[in-house]
Amino acid sequence: MPEKVILSADEVLRAMRRIAHEIVERNRGTEGLVFVGIMSRGVPIARRLAALIKEFEDADVPIGSLDIGLYRDDLSQGPSPQLRKTDISVSLQGKRVVLVDDVLYTGRTIRAAMDAVMDFGRPKTVQLAVLVDRGHRELPIRADYVGKNVPTAHQEEVQVRLKETDGQDQVVIVEASTGKEESGGNR
């Protein structure tokens, strides 16, 4: 199956703008908000959401990056994960944390991220923002903010491509490869 574009660059931007507005509206402003991007593509998405909020609210939302490698529940099923540096420079104690990822699939990445976040303090709330929700949940996890819901088959893979990591903004569906992809969008 050739790749099928499900979000163009303009549609990615439009979805992120909508998510940014929804976050501010639901939280009645930006006070106490912290974005925590899940590596790898959740981090640039979190940065973009913060930049959009800066544009229309003139408020800075702190951003952290989170590596969930050691919190995954499938470590015994394959090679050791490549560990990257988690960088959360603000206390999460009592804050409204918005976890940011590119794709929500089984929910296992988000479960691991919630475990990791709790090691940084006890947030007042934990919310989830994703660019794409592709269904097929294995855990009872639901995103609070979704750019696009995309029904997929198990043998398909959603690839989020961002300027920061891939040179272009685009979301595509492709036939899943036989090996595990690094992207968190398919866990």
ZANU-180052 format. One line per field, with one value per residue: residue number from 1; residue in three letters; x, y, z of N, C-alpha, C, O, CB in turn. Coordinates in steps of 0.001 Angstrom, whole numbers, plus 500000, padded with zeros to 6 digits. Glycine has a CB too. Layout:
% ZANU-180052
i: NUM:...
aa: Ala:...
n.xx: X:...
n.yy: Y:...
n.zz: Z:...
ca.xx: X:...
ca.yy: Y:...
ca.zz: Z:...
c.xx: X:...
c.yy: Y:...
c.zz: Z:...
o.xx: X:...
o.yy: Y:...
o.zz: Z:...
cb.xx: X:...
cb.yy: Y:...
cb.zz: Z:...
//
This chain:
% ZANU-180052
i: 1:2:3:4:5:6:7:8:9:10:11:12:13:14:15:16:17:18:19:20:21:22:23:24:25:26:27:28:29:30:31:32:33:34:35:36:37:38:39:40:41:42:43:44:45:46:47:48:49:50:51:52:53:54:55:56:57:58:59:60:61:62:63:64:65:66:67:68:69:70:71:72:73:74:75:76:77:78:79:80:81:82:83:84:85:86:87:88:89:90:91:92:93:94:95:96:97:98:99:100:101:102:103:104:105:106:107:108:109:110:111:112:113:114:115:116:117:118:119:120:121:122:123:124:125:126:127:128:129:130:131:132:133:134:135:136:137:138:139:140:141:142:143:144:145:146:147:148:149:150:151:152:153:154:155:156:157:158:159:160:161:162:163:164:165:166:167:168:169:170:171:172:173:174:175:176:177:178:179:180:181:182:183:184:185:186:187
aa: Met:Pro:Glu:Lys:Val:Ile:Leu:Ser:Ala:Asp:Glu:Val:Leu:Arg:Ala:Met:Arg:Arg:Ile:Ala:His:Glu:Ile:Val:Glu:Arg:Asn:Arg:Gly:Thr:Glu:Gly:Leu:Val:Phe:Val:Gly:Ile:Met:Ser:Arg:Gly:Val:Pro:Ile:Ala:Arg:Arg:Leu:Ala:Ala:Leu:Ile:Lys:Glu:Phe:Glu:Asp:Ala:Asp:Val:Pro:Ile:Gly:Ser:Leu:Asp:Ile:Gly:Leu:Tyr:Arg:Asp:Asp:Leu:Ser:Gln:Gly:Pro:Ser:Pro:Gln:Leu:Arg:Lys:Thr:Asp:Ile:Ser:Val:Ser:Leu:Gln:Gly:Lys:Arg:Val:Val:Leu:Val:Asp:Asp:Val:Leu:Tyr:Thr:Gly:Arg:Thr:Ile:Arg:Ala:Ala:Met:Asp:Ala:Val:Met:Asp:Phe:Gly:Arg:Pro:Lys:Thr:Val:Gln:Leu:Ala:Val:Leu:Val:Asp:Arg:Gly:His:Arg:Glu:Leu:Pro:Ile:Arg:Ala:Asp:Tyr:Val:Gly:Lys:Asn:Val:Pro:Thr:Ala:His:Gln:Glu:Glu:Val:Gln:Val:Arg:Leu:Lys:Glu:Thr:Asp:Gly:Gln:Asp:Gln:Val:Val:Ile:Val:Glu:Ala:Ser:Thr:Gly:Lys:Glu:Glu:Ser:Gly:Gly:Asn:Arg
n.xx: 500852:500704:501845:499401:498342:497114:497021:497871:500521:499294:496960:498021:499033:496623:495256:496960:496709:494001:494051:495745:494148:491960:493184:493851:491287:489904:491407:491027:492813:496406:497731:499696:500014:501896:503718:504580:506477:506507:509228:509900:508709:506713:507885:508696:506070:504913:506472:505631:502898:503136:504331:502279:500328:501686:501561:498748:497921:499915:501514:503851:504298:505764:507975:508723:510761:510311:511615:510468:511562:512615:510311:508626:506493:507271:509903:511237:510734:512324:515148:517226:515984:516799:518133:517314:517815:515760:514196:512967:512497:510995:509054:506575:504725:501510:500794:499140:499527:500170:500485:502141:501960:502658:501050:498293:497777:497794:497878:499849:502300:501496:500650:503115:504339:502781:503461:506174:505972:504884:507075:508235:506843:503588:501173:498444:496529:496585:496658:496037:497354:497223:498347:497268:494771:494549:493007:492313:492835:494490:494544:492663:492697:492274:492489:492540:492709:492615:494042:493266:491088:491725:490650:492206:493740:495177:497490:498407:500382:500780:502455:503926:505244:507477:508701:510916:512063:511880:511957:509638:506133:503628:501210:500963:499580:500881:501665:502404:505741:507864:509633:510140:509196:510730:509104:506717:504150:503006:502585
n.yy: 498819:502132:505159:507102:510336:511842:514132:517275:519773:522284:521375:520087:522310:523703:521861:521852:524518:524535:522645:524012:526267:524916:523784:526066:527129:525038:524900:527349:529451:529897:529560:527651:525620:523047:521739:518512:516893:513803:511896:510889:512709:514045:516097:518311:518929:519757:522048:523623:523949:525466:527763:528673:529287:531326:533245:533929:534316:535584:534359:532371:528939:526464:523908:520502:517596:514117:510948:507771:505298:503555:503002:501484:498654:496564:495809:493389:492072:492515:494194:496279:499496:502586:505003:508333:511732:512832:515917:517915:520811:522210:522085:519608:519340:519822:521033:521556:519245:518683:516036:515417:513904:512321:510283:508401:505130:502074:502843:502212:503623:506049:505231:504481:506984:508409:507067:507813:510628:510885:510400:512838:514420:515195:515923:518298:517760:515488:515718:514792:515403:514763:514501:512677:510232:506890:504774:501361:500722:499264:499743:501567:504439:507773:510501:513965:516067:516082:516106:514815:512128:508960:506191:503054:500084:497223:496397:498670:501671:504722:507565:510359:513193:515745:519103:519641:517148:515613:517202:518055:518853:516578:513971:510552:507392:504183:500867:498643:498008:495101:495212:496808:500147:503274:505370:506580:506416:504005:502282
n.zz: 500000:499050:500692:502427:502650:505500:506971:505894:505758:506318:507566:509805:511211:511648:513277:515508:516353:517119:519218:521023:521678:522839:525102:526640:527022:528399:530739:531795:531264:531559:533901:536040:534203:532594:529953:528937:526788:525130:524223:520919:519065:520456:521842:520042:519251:521665:522104:519958:520567:522914:521826:520155:522085:523375:521351:521216:523853:525157:527101:528850:528722:530585:529331:529221:528530:528070:528533:528201:528279:530356:531716:530281:529630:528106:528070:528391:526082:523878:522318:524414:525338:523665:525601:526383:527445:530004:530544:532703:534014:535812:538818:539110:540996:542101:539728:536529:534367:530998:529063:526040:522917:519740:518453:519567:520421:521487:524146:525910:525870:526982:529516:530599:530522:532367:534730:534850:535090:537639:539208:539340:541041:542429:540314:539996:538045:535255:531887:528458:525289:521883:518505:516682:517066:516801:517584:518728:521462:524256:526876:529365:528355:527383:525193:526026:524295:520860:517686:515286:514744:513556:512080:511912:510531:512163:510807:509676:509840:511497:510602:511869:510627:511177:510765:512399:512924:510627:508393:507120:507542:508052:508090:507653:506525:506395:505207:507789:508830:509207:511327:514551:514944:515798:516437:518730:517946:517373:519455
ca.xx: 500000:501466:501422:498232:498433:495873:497092:498874:501182:498286:496045:498773:499030:495250:494966:497719:496075:492773:494433:496260:492993:491183:493912:493679:489884:489545:492118:490702:494051:497659:498322:499953:500164:503221:503691:505627:506489:507067:510193:510664:507931:505879:508626:508457:504652:504727:507078:504758:501698:503522:504546:500959:499705:502406:501032:497409:497694:501113:501892:504827:503993:506998:507983:509704:510812:510246:511974:509733:512218:512723:508985:507833:506191:507668:511367:511751:510325:513179:516408:517149:515616:517799:517735:517621:517740:514536:514504:511814:513209:510074:508362:505243:503884:500351:500617:498265:500478:499613:501379:501974:502560:502226:499979:497770:497422:497367:497826:500972:503267:500942:500707:504504:504601:502156:504324:507383:505604:504679:508383:508638:505924:502181:500454:497026:495865:497370:495831:496751:497141:497862:498018:496435:494284:494263:492168:492918:493340:494650:494391:491589:493301:491603:493103:491698:492808:492997:494060:492454:490818:491949:490478:493250:493843:496384:498667:498804:501210:500632:503741:503870:506490:507544:509851:512050:512666:511780:512073:508333:504970:502703:500860:500622:499355:501609:501609:503379:506930:507984:510400:509571:509576:511063:508019:505776:502837:502498:502601
ca.yy: 500000:503376:505965:507951:511548:512108:515537:518079:520749:523250:520700:519884:523606:523984:520970:522322:525762:524173:522017:525065:527022:524049:523648:527316:527252:524042:525190:528735:530223:529146:529493:526309:524642:522586:520751:517500:516182:512453:511748:511979:513732:514817:517276:519464:519295:520540:523369:524382:524329:526571:528948:529153:529916:532590:534179:534471:534611:536256:533668:531300:527658:525671:522681:519481:516434:512907:509659:506754:504021:502677:502784:500661:497329:495549:495795:492023:491482:492870:494826:497357:500763:503650:505981:509732:512519:513514:517275:518607:521746:522821:521129:519243:519278:520705:521671:520928:518712:518195:515144:515655:512875:512429:509345:507531:503834:501106:503496:501767:504713:507044:504646:504611:508414:508803:506543:508645:511958:510806:510459:514248:515118:514842:517007:518488:516973:515078:515703:514232:516006:513999:514970:511655:509078:505872:503705:500072:500830:498090:500247:502568:505771:508603:511822:515131:516940:515270:516816:514079:510710:508244:504740:502336:498642:496881:496261:499995:502463:506165:508249:511810:513810:517144:519839:519549:515814:514949:518166:518481:518557:515712:512708:509571:505993:503251:499458:498468:497212:493918:495571:497832:501519:504078:506299:506167:506401:502683:501454
ca.zz: 500000:499088:501830:502232:503475:506229:507375:505199:506639:506773:508486:511049:511902:512083:514411:516676:516828:517819:520484:521915:522167:523730:526366:527397:527400:529416:531983:532164:531221:531514:535240:536547:533124:532179:528879:528978:525526:525164:523132:520367:518364:521372:522308:519171:519269:522889:521875:519054:521310:523799:520992:519734:523252:523559:520352:521458:525269:525651:528334:528664:529351:530663:528532:529567:527633:528874:527937:528968:528007:531521:532298:529372:530154:527138:528033:528305:524814:522752:522678:525393:524709:523612:526604:526130:528668:530404:530973:533279:534890:536768:539672:538633:542179:542093:538415:535539:533387:529742:528330:524609:522076:518348:518121:520620:519824:522504:525448:526738:525988:527897:530861:531031:530743:533634:535791:534903:535583:539089:539854:539406:541924:542249:539648:540314:537008:534092:530686:527317:523972:520810:517166:516038:517831:515797:518129:519110:522820:525109:528237:529407:528271:526388:525070:526294:523128:519702:516422:514319:514979:512303:512203:511184:510709:512933:509950:509206:510748:511336:510731:511989:510167:511597:510230:513323:512928:509331:507308:506613:508367:507333:508745:506629:506895:505533:505626:508869:508523:510071:512522:515430:514619:516972:516720:519749:517374:517066:520657
c.xx: 500893:500996:500263:498350:497090:495846:498213:499523:500180:497333:496717:498750:497638:494884:495699:497139:494822:493082:494914:495116:492169:491856:493704:492241:489523:490192:491915:491964:495259:498318:498472:500084:501627:503014:504858:505509:507150:507983:509731:509776:506973:506553:508449:506984:504361:505301:506188:503485:501996:503728:503217:500244:500376:501862:499690:497107:498816:501531:502870:504392:505295:506854:509067:509690:510977:510617:511328:510366:512246:511374:508115:507637:506586:509188:511930:511472:511252:514463:516192:516817:516804:517340:518211:517358:516354:514935:513217:512384:512298:509447:506981:504241:502755:500075:499596:499169:499713:500699:501089:502691:502017:501009:499588:497267:496942:497177:499018:502037:502779:500949:502117:504838:503978:502963:505559:507080:505455:505999:508893:507721:504498:501442:499015:496180:496894:496383:496689:496348:497910:497450:497063:496049:493851:493455:492973:493500:493409:494474:493329:492143:492630:492272:492078:491629:493352:492951:493171:492309:490907:491768:491541:493092:495127:497625:499100:499613:500954:502000:503498:505243:506436:508794:511093:512780:512761:511858:510762:507251:503974:502407:500382:500309:500119:501363:502711:504547:507011:508741:509689:510088:509899:509900:507091:504369:502250:502632:501338
c.yy: 501238:504217:506877:509130:511764:513506:516210:519032:521769:522626:520388:521177:523931:523136:521444:523616:525459:523553:523072:525882:526193:523899:524886:527447:526298:524351:526613:529599:529301:528985:528039:525235:524307:521565:519802:516685:514826:512302:510669:513071:514510:516092:518464:519880:520140:521946:524233:524831:525509:527856:529532:529858:531251:533649:534772:534789:535452:535688:532550:530060:526869:524348:521755:518380:515181:511689:508583:505370:503066:502343:501878:499263:496213:495418:494390:491384:491806:493499:495947:498670:501725:504729:507367:510510:513128:514883:517965:519528:522464:521725:520848:519165:520299:521381:520903:520512:518239:517355:515334:514541:513017:511557:508547:506261:502917:501737:503150:502846:505735:506514:504782:506071:508889:508293:507433:510017:511943:510793:511892:515058:514711:516020:517114:517676:516562:514964:515182:514937:515184:514586:513994:510584:508038:504695:502494:500086:499481:498457:501342:503995:506512:509974:512913:516043:516109:516135:516149:512632:510010:506752:504035:500839:498361:496820:497601:500706:503936:506784:509755:512338:515288:517800:519621:518209:515188:515901:518633:518131:517761:514495:511765:508227:505154:501836:499266:497614:496047:494230:496617:499196:502254:504954:505736:506030:505038:501740:501701
c.zz: 500000:500271:501448:503191:504155:506832:506587:506197:507177:507788:509823:511861:512445:513297:515666:517227:517637:519179:521479:522508:523143:525094:527231:527884:528532:530773:532472:532261:531261:532880:535683:535480:532889:531068:529056:527693:525682:523952:522176:519757:519265:521842:521357:519110:520509:522724:520986:519759:522234:523007:520513:520885:523547:522599:520767:522917:525873:527015:527990:529435:529390:529908:529052:528529:528483:528048:528799:528844:529187:532159:531430:529947:529201:527033:527867:526943:523646:523220:523689:524699:524687:524582:526219:527400:528861:530929:531409:534363:535878:537615:539085:539777:542092:540753:537575:534383:532155:529076:526846:523847:520664:518065:519359:519944:520941:523880:526325:526905:527014:529328:531420:531336:532057:534825:535960:535486:537097:539857:539997:540312:541615:541616:540149:539331:535965:532937:529534:526030:522943:519470:516482:517048:516810:516329:518555:520521:523508:526579:528230:529472:527123:526372:525369:525072:521966:518455:515393:514787:513630:512541:511343:511403:511485:512063:509340:510281:510454:511570:510763:511601:510507:511022:511088:513238:511544:508138:506707:507618:507539:508211:507657:507274:505886:506043:506661:508403:509496:511346:513334:514995:515910:517387:517765:519211:517143:518242:521420
o.xx: 501754:499897:500158:498446:496056:494777:499360:499114:500207:496944:496062:498479:497503:494270:495132:497083:494600:492450:494536:495110:491724:491181:493414:492004:488903:489602:492545:492148:495154:499358:497499:500249:502494:502226:505988:504579:508215:507580:509219:510071:506469:505881:508081:506685:503640:504688:506016:503038:501200:503340:503053:499625:499703:501716:499503:496122:498676:501854:502730:504148:505887:505777:510197:508744:511690:510021:511608:509769:511933:511303:506992:508499:506279:509700:512990:511926:510973:514838:515093:517305:517680:516268:519348:516741:515847:515904:512482:512706:512777:509326:506303:503050:503007:499189:499245:499526:498739:501699:499929:503866:501047:500031:500447:496448:495769:496405:499182:502620:503565:501226:502295:505544:504582:503130:505941:507856:505861:506030:509876:507823:504236:501121:498446:495237:497935:495407:497916:495164:499105:496343:496146:496894:492911:493238:494189:494565:492508:494280:493113:492066:492439:492582:490905:490619:494418:491958:492406:493287:490246:492633:491740:492410:496056:498714:500059:499532:500916:502627:502950:506261:505481:509814:512192:513989:513614:511828:510764:507419:503534:503260:499522:500711:500026:500909:503845:504373:506298:508515:508740:511275:509405:509733:506715:503476:501090:502777:501130
o.yy: 501374:504020:507352:508942:511859:514017:515765:519089:522088:523275:520420:521151:524385:523634:521439:523797:526040:523895:523035:526160:526709:523887:524770:527831:526706:524095:527041:530365:528096:528337:527286:524059:525177:520631:520229:515897:514707:512544:509636:514254:515554:517059:519544:521061:521134:522923:525426:525963:526444:528930:530751:530903:532209:534812:535985:535473:535973:536427:531874:530116:526620:523755:522181:518243:515185:511423:508492:504377:501886:501492:501545:498748:495047:494963:494217:490271:491396:493363:496492:498935:501690:505308:507558:509994:513844:515002:518522:519092:523248:520580:521763:518949:521502:522232:519762:521326:517493:517882:515404:514264:513736:512038:508078:506306:502983:501230:503743:502969:506230:507268:505156:506357:509684:509005:507765:510523:512893:511141:512133:516285:513976:516996:516148:516992:517200:514216:515139:515057:514937:515103:514420:510089:508258:503720:502587:499511:498654:497584:501983:504662:505964:510534:512800:516708:515504:516812:516820:511994:510411:506111:504391:500391:499169:497157:497648:500383:504345:506558:510340:511965:515988:517143:519438:518149:514334:515454:519527:517232:518197:514050:512109:507952:505376:501639:499686:496632:496020:493574:497244:499365:501900:505247:504565:505578:504929:500532:501107
o.zz: 500869:500789:500317:504404:503493:507170:506615:507357:508366:508758:510865:513062:513581:514240:516759:518443:518699:520178:522650:523708:524168:526123:528422:529029:529514:531822:533439:533208:531032:532993:535701:535807:532976:531220:529296:527523:526287:522815:522606:519924:518851:522201:521819:518934:520421:523155:521236:519573:522327:523466:520473:520687:523929:522975:520685:523196:526980:527945:526971:530640:528340:529850:529294:527754:529487:527004:529994:529259:529034:533045:531808:530658:529447:526010:527265:526681:522520:524384:523797:523600:525551:524402:525790:528332:527998:531678:530594:535468:536698:537180:538618:539554:542017:540671:537876:533532:532258:528588:526440:524089:520423:517494:520105:519026:521310:524693:527391:527982:527822:530260:532579:532303:532778:535815:537082:536297:537767:541037:540699:540339:540662:542295:540657:539728:535811:533001:529630:525715:523107:519319:515780:517794:516045:515610:518727:520747:523369:527424:527202:530503:526037:527424:525012:524840:522073:518192:514700:515177:512672:513137:510181:512325:511468:512527:508569:511466:509293:512605:509829:512184:510172:510818:510563:513460:511304:506991:505861:508441:506475:508979:506847:508405:504678:507171:506432:507681:510499:512363:512863:514714:516980:518570:517711:519927:516747:518057:522478
cb.xx: 499033:501313:502593:496896:498836:495683:497331:498239:502317:497491:495521:500247:499503:494255:495370:499194:495722:491942:495531:497231:492116:490990:495418:494061:488990:489960:493579:489943:494106:498617:497460:498877:499534:504033:503739:505509:507201:505933:511594:511614:507153:505510:510117:508947:503749:505390:508474:504403:501161:504804:505433:500102:499788:503928:500885:496395:497549:500870:500637:506233:502854:507368:508204:509431:511983:508855:513547:508282:513605:513613:508285:508504:504729:507083:511924:511142:508951:512461:517104:518471:514428:517982:518280:516787:518793:513737:515203:510723:513935:508977:508250:505293:504718:500529:501969:497097:501320:499135:501191:502525:502279:503365:500412:496623:498643:498376:496555:501597:503499:499511:500274:505457:504053:500714:504749:507994:504296:503873:509386:508649:506089:501529:500466:496637:494701:498151:495253:496485:497597:497484:499296:497172:493091:495542:491136:494010:492479:496023:495748:490676:494862:490073:493697:492230:493728:492066:495468:493086:489407:493363:489029:494655:493831:496197:498384:497568:502735:499554:504705:503462:506707:507535:509533:511573:511881:510500:512889:508032:504322:503290:499760:501767:497809:503142:501784:502716:508221:508680:511778:509926:508447:512285:507245:505791:502861:503212:503833
cb.yy: 500002:504164:506793:507157:512802:511079:515674:518865:521475:523794:519412:519444:524726:523724:519512:522528:526680:523204:520957:525996:527476:522670:523421:528542:526992:522642:524934:528765:531219:529820:530276:525929:525166:521967:521430:516585:516998:511354:511416:511452:513094:513979:516942:519155:518025:519833:523221:523542:523132:526221:528599:527983:528987:532392:533479:533510:533317:537777:533101:531753:526872:525399:522992:518905:516564:512737:509465:506695:504268:503316:504116:500581:497226:495876:496416:491172:491935:493807:495367:497481:501402:504222:505599:510294:513616:512693:518073:517583:522763:523654:521661:517912:519512:521744:521754:521909:517547:519384:513639:517064:511454:512045:508396:508239:503194:499984:503123:500527:505391:507430:503154:504058:509249:508272:505085:508796:512439:509560:509634:514859:516636:514445:516797:520005:517773:513709:517133:512729:517510:512493:515151:511017:509467:505369:503288:499699:501768:497448:500783:502310:505689:508728:512015:515911:518188:514032:516915:514140:510484:508541:504307:502803:497887:495550:495256:500833:502111:506758:507866:512266:513595:517256:521337:519773:514909:514187:517591:517830:519860:515280:512905:509426:505619:503579:498458:497830:498078:492786:496068:497556:502248:504936:506624:507137:507111:502118:501743
cb.zz: 501229:497756:502362:502464:502617:507325:508921:504013:505887:505580:507854:510753:510950:510937:514077:516311:515640:516971:520255:521154:520998:523092:526107:526530:526197:528949:531800:533505:532382:530580:536255:537470:531832:533389:527486:530264:524459:525166:523676:519333:517261:522561:522453:517776:519243:524088:521235:517825:522124:524575:519786:519214:524488:523337:519012:520959:526051:525756:529073:529118:528575:532135:527026:530963:526589:529468:527842:528503:527558:532550:532508:527993:530467:525777:529296:529406:524483:521811:521433:526176:525446:522144:527974:524944:528649:531482:529838:533868:534059:536040:541131:537895:543440:543128:537665:535059:533996:528807:528767:524199:522637:517414:516980:521452:519054:522602:526157:526136:524615:527477:530837:529957:529567:533710:535479:533506:534925:539435:539068:538009:541794:543608:538136:540260:536351:534345:530369:527202:523949:520891:516326:514836:518813:515222:517115:518121:523619:524885:528800:530613:528062:526691:523659:527508:523417:519547:515900:512893:515658:511734:511769:511629:509330:513636:508840:508816:510593:512321:509562:513445:508629:513139:510141:514739:513825:509267:506247:505248:508916:505943:509865:505612:506918:505501:504392:510101:508591:509328:512146:516925:513832:516700:515457:520883:516137:515873:521534
//
